[in-house]
Amino acid sequence: MEERSGSIRVRKGKGNVPRTVPLPIEARLELRQYLASRTDDHPVLFLSNYRSRISSRAVQRILEKFGVHPH
């Protein structure tokens, strides 16, 4: 991620096709803060409370709380 541009790579998008999604500046700022607060070196971006990868359904539930559709 750079200050003026950034994207995130989704390895298994819809139809199991990898996708690159551009991130707006607000998302990049929040993501940097989140990564700075992590104390592990796990390669997965979002972890569950059990320190394992969260499921796609868990992501859908989180986004639904904010009124965002994952597609």
PQR file with spaces between the fields and no chain letter, atoms N, CA, C, O and H, PARSE charges and radii, in Angstrom:
ATOM       1  N    MET     1       0.835   -1.182    0.000 -0.4000 1.5000
ATOM       2  CA   MET     1       0.000    0.000    0.000 -0.0000 2.0000
ATOM       3  C    MET     1       0.874    1.237    0.000  0.5500 1.7000
ATOM       4  O    MET     1       1.878    1.323    0.706 -0.5500 1.4000
ATOM       5  N    GLU     2       0.471    2.160   -0.790 -0.4000 1.5000
ATOM       6  CA   GLU     2       1.148    3.442   -0.817 -0.0000 2.0000
ATOM       7  C    GLU     2       0.186    4.499   -0.306  0.5500 1.7000
ATOM       8  O    GLU     2      -1.005    4.230   -0.141 -0.5500 1.4000
ATOM       9  H    GLU     2      -0.345    2.091   -1.364  0.4000 1.0000
ATOM      10  N    GLU     3       0.686    5.684   -0.056 -0.4000 1.5000
ATOM      11  CA   GLU     3      -0.165    6.734    0.484 -0.0000 2.0000
ATOM      12  C    GLU     3      -1.242    7.157   -0.516  0.5500 1.7000
ATOM      13  O    GLU     3      -2.373    7.445   -0.123 -0.5500 1.4000
ATOM      14  H    GLU     3       1.653    5.902   -0.189  0.4000 1.0000
ATOM      15  N    ARG     4      -0.902    7.196   -1.791 -0.4000 1.5000
ATOM      16  CA   ARG     4      -1.839    7.702   -2.790 -0.0000 2.0000
ATOM      17  C    ARG     4      -2.599    6.601   -3.536  0.5500 1.7000
ATOM      18  O    ARG     4      -3.550    6.885   -4.265 -0.5500 1.4000
ATOM      19  H    ARG     4       0.017    6.962   -2.110  0.4000 1.0000
ATOM      20  N    SER     5      -2.190    5.377   -3.357 -0.4000 1.5000
ATOM      21  CA   SER     5      -2.898    4.279   -4.021 -0.0000 2.0000
ATOM      22  C    SER     5      -2.705    3.010   -3.222  0.5500 1.7000
ATOM      23  O    SER     5      -1.746    2.871   -2.463 -0.5500 1.4000
ATOM      24  H    SER     5      -1.418    5.146   -2.765  0.4000 1.0000
ATOM      25  N    GLY     6      -3.619    2.103   -3.401 -0.4000 1.5000
ATOM      26  CA   GLY     6      -3.502    0.834   -2.702 -0.0000 2.0000
ATOM      27  C    GLY     6      -4.629   -0.089   -3.097  0.5500 1.7000
ATOM      28  O    GLY     6      -5.701    0.352   -3.510 -0.5500 1.4000
ATOM      29  H    GLY     6      -4.398    2.216   -4.017  0.4000 1.0000
ATOM      30  N    SER     7      -4.376   -1.356   -2.966 -0.4000 1.5000
ATOM      31  CA   SER     7      -5.383   -2.344   -3.280 -0.0000 2.0000
ATOM      32  C    SER     7      -5.131   -3.564   -2.404  0.5500 1.7000
ATOM      33  O    SER     7      -4.085   -3.701   -1.771 -0.5500 1.4000
ATOM      34  H    SER     7      -3.505   -1.714   -2.630  0.4000 1.0000
ATOM      35  N    ILE     8      -6.115   -4.432   -2.392 -0.4000 1.5000
ATOM      36  CA   ILE     8      -6.008   -5.665   -1.631 -0.0000 2.0000
ATOM      37  C    ILE     8      -6.315   -6.811   -2.588  0.5500 1.7000
ATOM      38  O    ILE     8      -7.187   -6.692   -3.448 -0.5500 1.4000
ATOM      39  H    ILE     8      -6.965   -4.321   -2.907  0.4000 1.0000
ATOM      40  N    ARG     9      -5.612   -7.895   -2.439 -0.4000 1.5000
ATOM      41  CA   ARG     9      -5.826   -9.042   -3.318 -0.0000 2.0000
ATOM      42  C    ARG     9      -6.687  -10.064   -2.597  0.5500 1.7000
ATOM      43  O    ARG     9      -6.343  -10.534   -1.512 -0.5500 1.4000
ATOM      44  H    ARG     9      -4.903   -7.992   -1.740  0.4000 1.0000
ATOM      45  N    VAL    10      -7.797  -10.395   -3.208 -0.4000 1.5000
ATOM      46  CA   VAL    10      -8.695  -11.427   -2.702 -0.0000 2.0000
ATOM      47  C    VAL    10      -8.347  -12.693   -3.466  0.5500 1.7000
ATOM      48  O    VAL    10      -8.542  -12.769   -4.679 -0.5500 1.4000
ATOM      49  H    VAL    10      -8.076  -10.013   -4.089  0.4000 1.0000
ATOM      50  N    ARG    11      -7.834  -13.679   -2.754 -0.4000 1.5000
ATOM      51  CA   ARG    11      -7.343  -14.883   -3.436 -0.0000 2.0000
ATOM      52  C    ARG    11      -8.455  -15.745   -3.999  0.5500 1.7000
ATOM      53  O    ARG    11      -8.297  -16.331   -5.070 -0.5500 1.4000
ATOM      54  H    ARG    11      -7.677  -13.617   -1.768  0.4000 1.0000
ATOM      55  N    LYS    12      -9.579  -15.835   -3.299 -0.4000 1.5000
ATOM      56  CA   LYS    12     -10.692  -16.643   -3.802 -0.0000 2.0000
ATOM      57  C    LYS    12     -11.950  -15.783   -3.811  0.5500 1.7000
ATOM      58  O    LYS    12     -12.734  -15.796   -2.863 -0.5500 1.4000
ATOM      59  H    LYS    12      -9.707  -15.359   -2.429  0.4000 1.0000
ATOM      60  N    GLY    13     -12.125  -15.048   -4.881 -0.4000 1.5000
ATOM      61  CA   GLY    13     -13.313  -14.226   -5.032 -0.0000 2.0000
ATOM      62  C    GLY    13     -14.469  -15.053   -5.543  0.5500 1.7000
ATOM      63  O    GLY    13     -14.444  -16.283   -5.496 -0.5500 1.4000
ATOM      64  H    GLY    13     -11.488  -15.038   -5.651  0.4000 1.0000
ATOM      65  N    LYS    14     -15.481  -14.362   -6.031 -0.4000 1.5000
ATOM      66  CA   LYS    14     -16.657  -15.037   -6.581 -0.0000 2.0000
ATOM      67  C    LYS    14     -16.214  -15.948   -7.716  0.5500 1.7000
ATOM      68  O    LYS    14     -15.481  -15.523   -8.608 -0.5500 1.4000
ATOM      69  H    LYS    14     -15.501  -13.363   -6.069  0.4000 1.0000
ATOM      70  N    GLY    15     -16.651  -17.181   -7.684 -0.4000 1.5000
ATOM      71  CA   GLY    15     -16.253  -18.154   -8.698 -0.0000 2.0000
ATOM      72  C    GLY    15     -14.830  -18.640   -8.524  0.5500 1.7000
ATOM      73  O    GLY    15     -14.230  -19.160   -9.466 -0.5500 1.4000
ATOM      74  H    GLY    15     -17.247  -17.526   -6.959  0.4000 1.0000
ATOM      75  N    ASN    16     -14.276  -18.476   -7.316 -0.4000 1.5000
ATOM      76  CA   ASN    16     -12.896  -18.880   -7.011 -0.0000 2.0000
ATOM      77  C    ASN    16     -11.867  -18.194   -7.910  0.5500 1.7000
ATOM      78  O    ASN    16     -10.807  -18.753   -8.190 -0.5500 1.4000
ATOM      79  H    ASN    16     -14.763  -18.054   -6.551  0.4000 1.0000
ATOM      80  N    VAL    17     -12.185  -16.987   -8.355 -0.4000 1.5000
ATOM      81  CA   VAL    17     -11.283  -16.222   -9.205 -0.0000 2.0000
ATOM      82  C    VAL    17     -10.586  -15.165   -8.350  0.5500 1.7000
ATOM      83  O    VAL    17     -11.260  -14.405   -7.654 -0.5500 1.4000
ATOM      84  H    VAL    17     -13.046  -16.532   -8.127  0.4000 1.0000
ATOM      85  N    PRO    18      -9.262  -15.098   -8.385 -0.5600 1.5000
ATOM      86  CA   PRO    18      -8.571  -14.055   -7.606  0.2800 2.0000
ATOM      87  C    PRO    18      -8.887  -12.673   -8.166  0.5500 1.7000
ATOM      88  O    PRO    18      -8.995  -12.491   -9.378 -0.5500 1.4000
ATOM      89  N    ARG    19      -9.033  -11.703   -7.266 -0.4000 1.5000
ATOM      90  CA   ARG    19      -9.377  -10.349   -7.673 -0.0000 2.0000
ATOM      91  C    ARG    19      -8.504   -9.348   -6.933  0.5500 1.7000
ATOM      92  O    ARG    19      -8.051   -9.603   -5.818 -0.5500 1.4000
ATOM      93  H    ARG    19      -8.945  -11.850   -6.281  0.4000 1.0000
ATOM      94  N    THR    20      -8.277   -8.211   -7.567 -0.4000 1.5000
ATOM      95  CA   THR    20      -7.591   -7.094   -6.934 -0.0000 2.0000
ATOM      96  C    THR    20      -8.624   -5.991   -6.753  0.5500 1.7000
ATOM      97  O    THR    20      -9.236   -5.538   -7.721 -0.5500 1.4000
ATOM      98  H    THR    20      -8.645   -8.003   -8.474  0.4000 1.0000
ATOM      99  N    VAL    21      -8.814   -5.563   -5.513 -0.4000 1.5000
ATOM     100  CA   VAL    21      -9.831   -4.574   -5.181 -0.0000 2.0000
ATOM     101  C    VAL    21      -9.144   -3.286   -4.741  0.5500 1.7000
ATOM     102  O    VAL    21      -8.351   -3.308   -3.799 -0.5500 1.4000
ATOM     103  H    VAL    21      -8.317   -5.931   -4.727  0.4000 1.0000
ATOM     104  N    PRO    22      -9.429   -2.162   -5.403 -0.5600 1.5000
ATOM     105  CA   PRO    22      -8.830   -0.894   -4.968  0.2800 2.0000
ATOM     106  C    PRO    22      -9.405   -0.455   -3.624  0.5500 1.7000
ATOM     107  O    PRO    22     -10.577   -0.695   -3.335 -0.5500 1.4000
ATOM     108  N    LEU    23      -8.573    0.187   -2.809 -0.4000 1.5000
ATOM     109  CA   LEU    23      -9.006    0.650   -1.496 -0.0000 2.0000
ATOM     110  C    LEU    23      -9.008    2.175   -1.453  0.5500 1.7000
ATOM     111  O    LEU    23      -8.030    2.810   -1.847 -0.5500 1.4000
ATOM     112  H    LEU    23      -7.621    0.382   -3.045  0.4000 1.0000
ATOM     113  N    PRO    24     -10.110    2.767   -0.974 -0.5600 1.5000
ATOM     114  CA   PRO    24     -10.116    4.225   -0.808  0.2800 2.0000
ATOM     115  C    PRO    24      -9.178    4.630    0.326  0.5500 1.7000
ATOM     116  O    PRO    24      -8.766    3.792    1.128 -0.5500 1.4000
ATOM     117  N    ILE    25      -8.850    5.905    0.387 -0.4000 1.5000
ATOM     118  CA   ILE    25      -7.875    6.387    1.369 -0.0000 2.0000
ATOM     119  C    ILE    25      -8.308    6.082    2.799  0.5500 1.7000
ATOM     120  O    ILE    25      -7.474    5.738    3.638 -0.5500 1.4000
ATOM     121  H    ILE    25      -9.185    6.585   -0.265  0.4000 1.0000
ATOM     122  N    GLU    26      -9.598    6.205    3.083 -0.4000 1.5000
ATOM     123  CA   GLU    26     -10.083    5.934    4.450 -0.0000 2.0000
ATOM     124  C    GLU    26      -9.808    4.487    4.844  0.5500 1.7000
ATOM     125  O    GLU    26      -9.385    4.213    5.967 -0.5500 1.4000
ATOM     126  H    GLU    26     -10.275    6.485    2.402  0.4000 1.0000
ATOM     127  N    ALA    27     -10.048    3.566    3.918 -0.4000 1.5000
ATOM     128  CA   ALA    27      -9.809    2.148    4.195 -0.0000 2.0000
ATOM     129  C    ALA    27      -8.326    1.881    4.390  0.5500 1.7000
ATOM     130  O    ALA    27      -7.947    1.089    5.253 -0.5500 1.4000
ATOM     131  H    ALA    27     -10.392    3.788    3.006  0.4000 1.0000
ATOM     132  N    ARG    28      -7.482    2.534    3.597 -0.4000 1.5000
ATOM     133  CA   ARG    28      -6.030    2.338    3.746 -0.0000 2.0000
ATOM     134  C    ARG    28      -5.551    2.847    5.103  0.5500 1.7000
ATOM     135  O    ARG    28      -4.708    2.215    5.740 -0.5500 1.4000
ATOM     136  H    ARG    28      -7.789    3.178    2.896  0.4000 1.0000
ATOM     137  N    LEU    29      -6.084    3.987    5.548 -0.4000 1.5000
ATOM     138  CA   LEU    29      -5.688    4.519    6.857 -0.0000 2.0000
ATOM     139  C    LEU    29      -6.097    3.567    7.981  0.5500 1.7000
ATOM     140  O    LEU    29      -5.306    3.277    8.878 -0.5500 1.4000
ATOM     141  H    LEU    29      -6.768    4.500    5.030  0.4000 1.0000
ATOM     142  N    GLU    30      -7.335    3.085    7.923 -0.4000 1.5000
ATOM     143  CA   GLU    30      -7.809    2.152    8.952 -0.0000 2.0000
ATOM     144  C    GLU    30      -7.022    0.846    8.920  0.5500 1.7000
ATOM     145  O    GLU    30      -6.703    0.280    9.965 -0.5500 1.4000
ATOM     146  H    GLU    30      -7.978    3.320    7.194  0.4000 1.0000
ATOM     147  N    LEU    31      -6.715    0.379    7.731 -0.4000 1.5000
ATOM     148  CA   LEU    31      -5.960   -0.866    7.591 -0.0000 2.0000
ATOM     149  C    LEU    31      -4.557   -0.719    8.156  0.5500 1.7000
ATOM     150  O    LEU    31      -4.055   -1.628    8.816 -0.5500 1.4000
ATOM     151  H    LEU    31      -6.975    0.838    6.881  0.4000 1.0000
ATOM     152  N    ARG    32      -3.925    0.410    7.904 -0.4000 1.5000
ATOM     153  CA   ARG    32      -2.590    0.654    8.482 -0.0000 2.0000
ATOM     154  C    ARG    32      -2.642    0.658   10.008  0.5500 1.7000
ATOM     155  O    ARG    32      -1.770    0.086   10.662 -0.5500 1.4000
ATOM     156  H    ARG    32      -4.333    1.148    7.367  0.4000 1.0000
ATOM     157  N    GLN    33      -3.670    1.306   10.578 -0.4000 1.5000
ATOM     158  CA   GLN    33      -3.811    1.333   12.041 -0.0000 2.0000
ATOM     159  C    GLN    33      -4.021   -0.074   12.585  0.5500 1.7000
ATOM     160  O    GLN    33      -3.432   -0.451   13.599 -0.5500 1.4000
ATOM     161  H    GLN    33      -4.378    1.771   10.047  0.4000 1.0000
ATOM     162  N    TYR    34      -4.863   -0.846   11.904 -0.4000 1.5000
ATOM     163  CA   TYR    34      -5.131   -2.216   12.332 -0.0000 2.0000
ATOM     164  C    TYR    34      -3.848   -3.050   12.304  0.5500 1.7000
ATOM     165  O    TYR    34      -3.543   -3.762   13.261 -0.5500 1.4000
ATOM     166  H    TYR    34      -5.340   -0.540   11.081  0.4000 1.0000
ATOM     167  N    LEU    35      -3.106   -2.960   11.210 -0.4000 1.5000
ATOM     168  CA   LEU    35      -1.875   -3.741   11.095 -0.0000 2.0000
ATOM     169  C    LEU    35      -0.833   -3.303   12.117  0.5500 1.7000
ATOM     170  O    LEU    35      -0.073   -4.135   12.612 -0.5500 1.4000
ATOM     171  H    LEU    35      -3.353   -2.382   10.432  0.4000 1.0000
ATOM     172  N    ALA    36      -0.783   -2.017   12.443 -0.4000 1.5000
ATOM     173  CA   ALA    36       0.165   -1.523   13.446 -0.0000 2.0000
ATOM     174  C    ALA    36      -0.189   -2.044   14.839  0.5500 1.7000
ATOM     175  O    ALA    36       0.692   -2.201   15.684 -0.5500 1.4000
ATOM     176  H    ALA    36      -1.401   -1.340   12.042  0.4000 1.0000
ATOM     177  N    SER    37      -1.475   -2.312   15.082 -0.4000 1.5000
ATOM     178  CA   SER    37      -1.894   -2.771   16.411 -0.0000 2.0000
ATOM     179  C    SER    37      -1.696   -4.271   16.607  0.5500 1.7000
ATOM     180  O    SER    37      -1.728   -4.751   17.740 -0.5500 1.4000
ATOM     181  H    SER    37      -2.191   -2.184   14.396  0.4000 1.0000
ATOM     182  N    ARG    38      -1.493   -5.016   15.524 -0.4000 1.5000
ATOM     183  CA   ARG    38      -1.309   -6.463   15.647 -0.0000 2.0000
ATOM     184  C    ARG    38       0.071   -6.789   16.195  0.5500 1.7000
ATOM     185  O    ARG    38       1.060   -6.135   15.865 -0.5500 1.4000
ATOM     186  H    ARG    38      -1.467   -4.625   14.604  0.4000 1.0000
ATOM     187  N    THR    39       0.118   -7.807   17.033 -0.4000 1.5000
ATOM     188  CA   THR    39       1.384   -8.194   17.648 -0.0000 2.0000
ATOM     189  C    THR    39       1.934   -9.503   17.072  0.5500 1.7000
ATOM     190  O    THR    39       2.996   -9.967   17.485 -0.5500 1.4000
ATOM     191  H    THR    39      -0.685   -8.338   17.302  0.4000 1.0000
ATOM     192  N    ASP    40       1.209  -10.094   16.121 -0.4000 1.5000
ATOM     193  CA   ASP    40       1.667  -11.349   15.525 -0.0000 2.0000
ATOM     194  C    ASP    40       2.221  -11.088   14.129  0.5500 1.7000
ATOM     195  O    ASP    40       2.178   -9.963   13.632 -0.5500 1.4000
ATOM     196  H    ASP    40       0.346   -9.717   15.786  0.4000 1.0000
ATOM     197  N    ASP    41       2.734  -12.129   13.512 -0.4000 1.5000
ATOM     198  CA   ASP    41       3.223  -12.006   12.140 -0.0000 2.0000
ATOM     199  C    ASP    41       2.498  -12.985   11.220  0.5500 1.7000
ATOM     200  O    ASP    41       3.068  -13.481   10.248 -0.5500 1.4000
ATOM     201  H    ASP    41       2.769  -13.043   13.916  0.4000 1.0000
ATOM     202  N    HIS    42       1.241  -13.253   11.541 -0.4000 1.5000
ATOM     203  CA   HIS    42       0.415  -14.172   10.762 -0.0000 2.0000
ATOM     204  C    HIS    42       0.159  -13.556    9.385  0.5500 1.7000
ATOM     205  O    HIS    42      -0.142  -12.366    9.299 -0.5500 1.4000
ATOM     206  H    HIS    42       0.779  -12.850   12.331  0.4000 1.0000
ATOM     207  N    PRO    43       0.272  -14.343    8.299 -0.5600 1.5000
ATOM     208  CA   PRO    43       0.080  -13.784    6.956  0.2800 2.0000
ATOM     209  C    PRO    43      -1.371  -13.461    6.611  0.5500 1.7000
ATOM     210  O    PRO    43      -1.626  -12.734    5.651 -0.5500 1.4000
ATOM     211  N    VAL    44      -2.321  -13.986    7.375 -0.4000 1.5000
ATOM     212  CA   VAL    44      -3.740  -13.732    7.114 -0.0000 2.0000
ATOM     213  C    VAL    44      -4.098  -12.345    7.645  0.5500 1.7000
ATOM     214  O    VAL    44      -3.667  -11.958    8.731 -0.5500 1.4000
ATOM     215  H    VAL    44      -2.114  -14.576    8.155  0.4000 1.0000
ATOM     216  N    LEU    45      -4.888  -11.601    6.869 -0.4000 1.5000
ATOM     217  CA   LEU    45      -5.231  -10.238    7.256 -0.0000 2.0000
ATOM     218  C    LEU    45      -6.183  -10.200    8.443  0.5500 1.7000
ATOM     219  O    LEU    45      -5.929   -9.486    9.413 -0.5500 1.4000
ATOM     220  H    LEU    45      -5.238  -11.915    5.987  0.4000 1.0000
ATOM     221  N    PHE    46      -7.273  -10.954    8.383 -0.4000 1.5000
ATOM     222  CA   PHE    46      -8.257  -10.937    9.457 -0.0000 2.0000
ATOM     223  C    PHE    46      -8.309  -12.297   10.142  0.5500 1.7000
ATOM     224  O    PHE    46      -8.513  -13.324    9.495 -0.5500 1.4000
ATOM     225  H    PHE    46      -7.480  -11.534    7.595  0.4000 1.0000
ATOM     226  N    LEU    47      -8.124  -12.290   11.448 -0.4000 1.5000
ATOM     227  CA   LEU    47      -8.094  -13.520   12.241 -0.0000 2.0000
ATOM     228  C    LEU    47      -9.280  -13.575   13.184  0.5500 1.7000
ATOM     229  O    LEU    47      -9.806  -12.541   13.598 -0.5500 1.4000
ATOM     230  H    LEU    47      -7.958  -11.456   11.974  0.4000 1.0000
ATOM     231  N    SER    48      -9.698  -14.788   13.521 -0.4000 1.5000
ATOM     232  CA   SER    48     -10.743  -14.974   14.518 -0.0000 2.0000
ATOM     233  C    SER    48     -10.134  -14.844   15.910  0.5500 1.7000
ATOM     234  O    SER    48      -8.929  -14.640   16.058 -0.5500 1.4000
ATOM     235  H    SER    48      -9.271  -15.627   13.185  0.4000 1.0000
ATOM     236  N    ASN    49     -10.972  -14.964   16.914 -0.4000 1.5000
ATOM     237  CA   ASN    49     -10.481  -14.926   18.298 -0.0000 2.0000
ATOM     238  C    ASN    49      -9.571  -16.111   18.603  0.5500 1.7000
ATOM     239  O    ASN    49      -8.827  -16.094   19.584 -0.5500 1.4000
ATOM     240  H    ASN    49     -11.951  -15.129   16.794  0.4000 1.0000
ATOM     241  N    TYR    50      -9.632  -17.131   17.765 -0.4000 1.5000
ATOM     242  CA   TYR    50      -8.828  -18.337   17.960 -0.0000 2.0000
ATOM     243  C    TYR    50      -7.551  -18.303   17.121  0.5500 1.7000
ATOM     244  O    TYR    50      -6.872  -19.319   16.976 -0.5500 1.4000
ATOM     245  H    TYR    50     -10.236  -17.145   16.968  0.4000 1.0000
ATOM     246  N    ARG    51      -7.229  -17.133   16.569 -0.4000 1.5000
ATOM     247  CA   ARG    51      -6.018  -16.925   15.764 -0.0000 2.0000
ATOM     248  C    ARG    51      -5.980  -17.794   14.510  0.5500 1.7000
ATOM     249  O    ARG    51      -4.920  -18.266   14.097 -0.5500 1.4000
ATOM     250  H    ARG    51      -7.781  -16.307   16.686  0.4000 1.0000
ATOM     251  N    SER    52      -7.164  -17.999   13.906 -0.4000 1.5000
ATOM     252  CA   SER    52      -7.232  -18.708   12.632 -0.0000 2.0000
ATOM     253  C    SER    52      -7.984  -17.831   11.635  0.5500 1.7000
ATOM     254  O    SER    52      -8.636  -16.858   12.015 -0.5500 1.4000
ATOM     255  H    SER    52      -8.025  -17.616   14.241  0.4000 1.0000
ATOM     256  N    ARG    53      -7.887  -18.177   10.392 -0.4000 1.5000
ATOM     257  CA   ARG    53      -8.524  -17.414    9.316 -0.0000 2.0000
ATOM     258  C    ARG    53     -10.039  -17.383    9.523  0.5500 1.7000
ATOM     259  O    ARG    53     -10.640  -18.410    9.840 -0.5500 1.4000
ATOM     260  H    ARG    53      -7.358  -18.967   10.083  0.4000 1.0000
ATOM     261  N    ILE    54     -10.660  -16.213    9.347 -0.4000 1.5000
ATOM     262  CA   ILE    54     -12.116  -16.161    9.464 -0.0000 2.0000
ATOM     263  C    ILE    54     -12.736  -16.634    8.150  0.5500 1.7000
ATOM     264  O    ILE    54     -12.132  -16.516    7.084 -0.5500 1.4000
ATOM     265  H    ILE    54     -10.171  -15.379    9.090  0.4000 1.0000
ATOM     266  N    SER    55     -13.931  -17.161    8.247 -0.4000 1.5000
ATOM     267  CA   SER    55     -14.604  -17.706    7.071 -0.0000 2.0000
ATOM     268  C    SER    55     -15.224  -16.590    6.242  0.5500 1.7000
ATOM     269  O    SER    55     -15.377  -15.461    6.708 -0.5500 1.4000
ATOM     270  H    SER    55     -14.422  -17.257    9.113  0.4000 1.0000
ATOM     271  N    SER    56     -15.576  -16.925    5.004 -0.4000 1.5000
ATOM     272  CA   SER    56     -16.235  -15.938    4.149 -0.0000 2.0000
ATOM     273  C    SER    56     -17.601  -15.566    4.718  0.5500 1.7000
ATOM     274  O    SER    56     -18.047  -14.429    4.562 -0.5500 1.4000
ATOM     275  H    SER    56     -15.451  -17.842    4.625  0.4000 1.0000
ATOM     276  N    ARG    57     -18.261  -16.500    5.365 -0.4000 1.5000
ATOM     277  CA   ARG    57     -19.559  -16.205    5.989 -0.0000 2.0000
ATOM     278  C    ARG    57     -19.385  -15.226    7.152  0.5500 1.7000
ATOM     279  O    ARG    57     -20.244  -14.370    7.366 -0.5500 1.4000
ATOM     280  H    ARG    57     -17.899  -17.423    5.491  0.4000 1.0000
ATOM     281  N    ALA    58     -18.303  -15.338    7.894 -0.4000 1.5000
ATOM     282  CA   ALA    58     -18.037  -14.396    8.981 -0.0000 2.0000
ATOM     283  C    ALA    58     -17.844  -12.985    8.424  0.5500 1.7000
ATOM     284  O    ALA    58     -18.312  -12.012    9.016 -0.5500 1.4000
ATOM     285  H    ALA    58     -17.605  -16.034    7.720  0.4000 1.0000
ATOM     286  N    VAL    59     -17.163  -12.877    7.298 -0.4000 1.5000
ATOM     287  CA   VAL    59     -16.986  -11.571    6.658 -0.0000 2.0000
ATOM     288  C    VAL    59     -18.346  -11.020    6.233  0.5500 1.7000
ATOM     289  O    VAL    59     -18.613   -9.833    6.419 -0.5500 1.4000
ATOM     290  H    VAL    59     -16.783  -13.667    6.817  0.4000 1.0000
ATOM     291  N    GLN    60     -19.204  -11.858    5.669 -0.4000 1.5000
ATOM     292  CA   GLN    60     -20.538  -11.417    5.263 -0.0000 2.0000
ATOM     293  C    GLN    60     -21.327  -10.896    6.451  0.5500 1.7000
ATOM     294  O    GLN    60     -21.986   -9.861    6.346 -0.5500 1.4000
ATOM     295  H    GLN    60     -18.988  -12.823    5.518  0.4000 1.0000
ATOM     296  N    ARG    61     -21.274  -11.592    7.576 -0.4000 1.5000
ATOM     297  CA   ARG    61     -21.997  -11.149    8.773 -0.0000 2.0000
ATOM     298  C    ARG    61     -21.494   -9.799    9.276  0.5500 1.7000
ATOM     299  O    ARG    61     -22.283   -8.942    9.673 -0.5500 1.4000
ATOM     300  H    ARG    61     -20.738  -12.432    7.661  0.4000 1.0000
ATOM     301  N    ILE    62     -20.185   -9.619    9.256 -0.4000 1.5000
ATOM     302  CA   ILE    62     -19.604   -8.344    9.702 -0.0000 2.0000
ATOM     303  C    ILE    62     -20.062   -7.219    8.781  0.5500 1.7000
ATOM     304  O    ILE    62     -20.459   -6.154    9.254 -0.5500 1.4000
ATOM     305  H    ILE    62     -19.544  -10.315    8.933  0.4000 1.0000
ATOM     306  N    LEU    63     -20.009   -7.445    7.476 -0.4000 1.5000
ATOM     307  CA   LEU    63     -20.409   -6.415    6.526 -0.0000 2.0000
ATOM     308  C    LEU    63     -21.893   -6.098    6.616  0.5500 1.7000
ATOM     309  O    LEU    63     -22.293   -4.947    6.442 -0.5500 1.4000
ATOM     310  H    LEU    63     -19.686   -8.309    7.092  0.4000 1.0000
ATOM     311  N    GLU    64     -22.713   -7.106    6.886 -0.4000 1.5000
ATOM     312  CA   GLU    64     -24.158   -6.882    7.021 -0.0000 2.0000
ATOM     313  C    GLU    64     -24.463   -5.915    8.161  0.5500 1.7000
ATOM     314  O    GLU    64     -25.415   -5.139    8.074 -0.5500 1.4000
ATOM     315  H    GLU    64     -22.388   -8.041    7.028  0.4000 1.0000
ATOM     316  N    LYS    65     -23.670   -5.953    9.222 -0.4000 1.5000
ATOM     317  CA   LYS    65     -23.886   -5.038   10.346 -0.0000 2.0000
ATOM     318  C    LYS    65     -23.726   -3.572    9.929  0.5500 1.7000
ATOM     319  O    LYS    65     -24.316   -2.675   10.530 -0.5500 1.4000
ATOM     320  H    LYS    65     -22.897   -6.584    9.293  0.4000 1.0000
ATOM     321  N    PHE    66     -22.920   -3.348    8.891 -0.4000 1.5000
ATOM     322  CA   PHE    66     -22.669   -1.994    8.404 -0.0000 2.0000
ATOM     323  C    PHE    66     -23.483   -1.668    7.160  0.5500 1.7000
ATOM     324  O    PHE    66     -23.311   -0.604    6.565 -0.5500 1.4000
ATOM     325  H    PHE    66     -22.441   -4.077    8.402  0.4000 1.0000
ATOM     326  N    GLY    67     -24.371   -2.578    6.764 -0.4000 1.5000
ATOM     327  CA   GLY    67     -25.211   -2.351    5.601 -0.0000 2.0000
ATOM     328  C    GLY    67     -24.461   -2.425    4.280  0.5500 1.7000
ATOM     329  O    GLY    67     -24.854   -1.787    3.303 -0.5500 1.4000
ATOM     330  H    GLY    67     -24.511   -3.442    7.247  0.4000 1.0000
ATOM     331  N    VAL    68     -23.374   -3.208    4.248 -0.4000 1.5000
ATOM     332  CA   VAL    68     -22.558   -3.345    3.046 -0.0000 2.0000
ATOM     333  C    VAL    68     -22.742   -4.760    2.499  0.5500 1.7000
ATOM     334  O    VAL    68     -22.716   -5.737    3.248 -0.5500 1.4000
ATOM     335  H    VAL    68     -23.056   -3.726    5.041  0.4000 1.0000
ATOM     336  N    HIS    69     -22.926   -4.852    1.184 -0.4000 1.5000
ATOM     337  CA   HIS    69     -23.052   -6.159    0.551 -0.0000 2.0000
ATOM     338  C    HIS    69     -21.687   -6.579    0.017  0.5500 1.7000
ATOM     339  O    HIS    69     -21.019   -5.772   -0.630 -0.5500 1.4000
ATOM     340  H    HIS    69     -22.947   -4.059    0.576  0.4000 1.0000
ATOM     341  N    PRO    70     -21.248   -7.815    0.265 -0.5600 1.5000
ATOM     342  CA   PRO    70     -19.896   -8.218   -0.121  0.2800 2.0000
ATOM     343  C    PRO    70     -19.657   -8.300   -1.623  0.5500 1.7000
ATOM     344  O    PRO    70     -18.503   -8.391   -2.043 -0.5500 1.4000
ATOM     345  N    HIS    71     -20.681   -8.272   -2.435 -0.4000 1.5000
ATOM     346  CA   HIS    71     -20.479   -8.356   -3.884 -0.0000 2.0000
ATOM     347  C    HIS    71     -20.296   -6.960   -4.419  0.5500 1.7000
ATOM     348  O    HIS    71     -20.110   -6.781   -5.623 -0.5500 1.4000
ATOM     349  H    HIS    71     -21.618   -8.198   -2.094  0.4000 1.0000
